[in-house]
Structures are given as structure tokens and as C-alpha cells.
Amino acid sequence: LYGHHEAKLDPLGILDADLSGEQPEGLKLSSHNLSEADLDRKFALPPITFIGGQEKELTLREIIRRLEDVYCQTIGLEYMYINSYEKCNWIRQRFEDQAQKKIGVKDIERAVKRLIRASKFEDYLKRKWSSEKRFGLEGCEALIPAMKMVIDTAANQGVDTVIMGMPHRGRLNVLANVTRKPLEELFCQFDPK
């Protein structure tokens, strides 16, 4: 409920002067009748959390570390307004389980290469056809590695066909870098020679 107060929302430190540095009452150990002495004590994990994976109990220090990793980093999650326990639990499980899985170096390298390719493609279109309406993806290039990751994951789980519908914005980049449509076919729309 309070993770967003501690989240890393300003990586450049621009707004630090405007943000209150005070920890919310709900995140203080004392508000839960706990102290520093309890940090190395083991606690049973309630069934509503998935931070433990297969473990049924963790030290308070480890519980705090894992909850901070999930809820106090650069990605936020808001779901407590949902009135369905099952839906909240489903969201919580997906988010907390994923937080325990570390992304491998190869996956990071692949995503960065895809991001660079998408960005360079946009740069090329802007330079080559600056006066044409391109419906570029500028500022949203992260869509390309994200879509590729979703499709790769789906394929690994047995999906053999993907049908996409999308607005004009970014369509050329998606066609070139996600579906791998031949560039000659894309560019002939601008220069039919």
C-alpha cells in the first residue's frame, strides 16, 4: 500500500527537492510493533504473498528486501482498488513471482540490440523522408523489444500464429523490426521506383 512512497521515480534526482523524505507511518517497523532486533527473526509468510516462492518463512530483513525489490523500484503497480480478492491475488502473484526471476545477460543484450535497431530505423526514416508523414515511433521505441519479447515468450509456449492490430503510429517500425517485413517493400511506399 505504501511502496510508491519509496519508489525510485526520479532517476535523475531532478525532483528530490520537492519530494518529502519522510517514511510513511505504514512502512515503519514501530507501526507494526517491531524493532531492529526483529530483523533477523523468521516469520511465516501469509498465503496472500508470493515473495517467498517455495519458502514458507523468511527473516524480516529478507521479507523487507524482497518487498522493496517488488514494490519500491522503478516500476509501479496499483491494484488495491479492485474489489475482487481473486483478481488482486492473480495480479499480486504475477508481479511478485516475476520479481524473483532475474533477467539473464543474453536477454538484456537482445532487448538492447532490438531497441537500438528500432531507434536507428526511426532515425533513418526521419533523415531519408523528412517531409513525408511517417507515423513514427519516436519516444516509444521500447515497444519493439517489448513486442518481440511477448511474441518470443508466446512462441516458446506453443503459440504458432500472432495477429496484430495497431494504430498508424509506429507501424513501419513494427513491420520492419517485429514482423521482419523486407525493407524494400516498406520503402517502396515512399519511393515507388
N, C-alpha and C positions, 0 to 999 in steps of 0.2 A: 503493500500500500504506500510505502514511502520511498521506494527505490529511486524514483525520479528526482527526489531532492538531492540525492548524492550522485546522480548520473553525470557522466562526462559529456556534457552538452556543448561545451565551448573549447574545442581542442586548441584554438589559437590564443586563449586567455584574454580575448577582447572584452568579454562581459564580466570578468571576475569582479571588477569593482562594483558592479550592480547587483551581484548575487549575494545573498545572505550566507555567511559561512557557518551559521548555527545549525547544528544537527537537530532534525525533528525529534520531538519527545519519543515518538514510537520506535525510533532506532537506537535509543539509549538503553544500555544494559539495565540501568536502575529502574526504568519504567516497566521492566519485566521481572523485578525482584532478583536480578542477577548482578554479579560484580566481576571484576578482573579475575578473581580467584576461581570463577566457574569456567573460564575459557578452555581449560584442558579437561574438564569433566565431560563424560559421554552422555548423550541424550538420545532417547528413542525418537526416531523420525515419525511424524504423524502420517497417516495414509494420504493426506492431501498434498504432500510434496513429493517430487520426483528427483530431487537433487542427490539422493543417495545412491541411485542406480540399484544395485543388488544389496547394498549395505542397509541394515535396519537401524543402525545407530552411528552417530558421528560425534566428535568433540564439538563443543560450542564454537571453538575457533574455526574449525573446518566448515561447520554449518554457515557461519557468517561469511567466510571466504567464498563458498560456493554461491550463496545468495547474492553477494556483491558481484560475482562474476556474471550472474544471470541478469540481475535487475539494476545494477548501478554502473553499467558501462556505456557504450555509445549507441546502443540500440534499445529503444523503449518498447513497452508493451502495456496496453491498457485494456483490461478485460473485466475488472471487478464490478462494472456497472451492469454486466449481463446477469439476468435473474435466474439463469439455469445453472444448477450445480454441475450437471453433466457437461455442458458446453465450457464452463470455466475450467473444469478438470481436464478436458480434452486439450484446450489451449495451453494450460499450465504444463501438462505432460510433454507436449511437443516442444515447448520453449525450454523447459528445464532439462529434458533429455538431450536436446541438441547442444546445450551449453557444455555438457560433459564431453562431447565429441570434439576433438581437436582437428582442425583442418590441416591436412598434410601440405608439405612444401610444394609437392608437384601440383596439387590443386590450386594453390595460391599462384604459382608461376603460370599455370594455364589461364587462370582468370585475368592476371595482369596482361598477358600476351593478347588475350581477347579484347581487353579494354583498350590497349594501345592500338590494336588493329581498327577497332571501331572509331577511335579518336582520329587516327590518321586518315581513315576513309572520309570522315566529315571534313577534315582539313583539305583533302584533295578535291572534294566536290565544291567546296567554297571557293577554292582557287580557280578551278577549271571552269565552273559555270556560276560565277558570282552574281550574274544578273537573272539567272533562272530561279523559278520557285522550286526549291528542293525539298521542302518539308523536312529539314534536317533534325538530327537528334541531339544537337549541341546542348550540353548541360545534362543530358540524360544518357550518356554513353554507357553507364553501368548497366543499363537494360540489356545490352548484348551479352556480357558474360553471365548475367543472371538467367536470361532465357536459355542460353546454351547449357548452363548447369541444370536447369529444370528438365530440359529435353534429355540430357545425358542421364540424369537420375531416372527419368521415366523409362528410357531405353534399357537401363540396367535392371529395371523391374518388369520387363517384358512388353512394354508398350512398343508397337511397331508402326503406328501412324499418329501423326500430330497434325491437327487442323488449327490454323491460327486466323483470327480476325483482329484487325487493328486499325487505328486511325491513320491518316496520312503521315503524321509526324514520325519520322524515323523509319519509315517503310523501306527505303532504299538500303539503309544500313542493315536492317533485319534481313532483307533479301540477300544482300551480299555476304554478311558475316554469320548469319544463323542458318539460313537455308542453303547458302553457298551457291546461289544462282550465278551463272557465268557473268562476269563483269561486262563483257561485250554486249550481252542482251540488255543489261541495265543502262549502259551508257548510250545505246542507240536511241533511247527515248529523248536524249538531249541533242544528239548529233546523228541524225539518221543516215549518214553517208556510209 
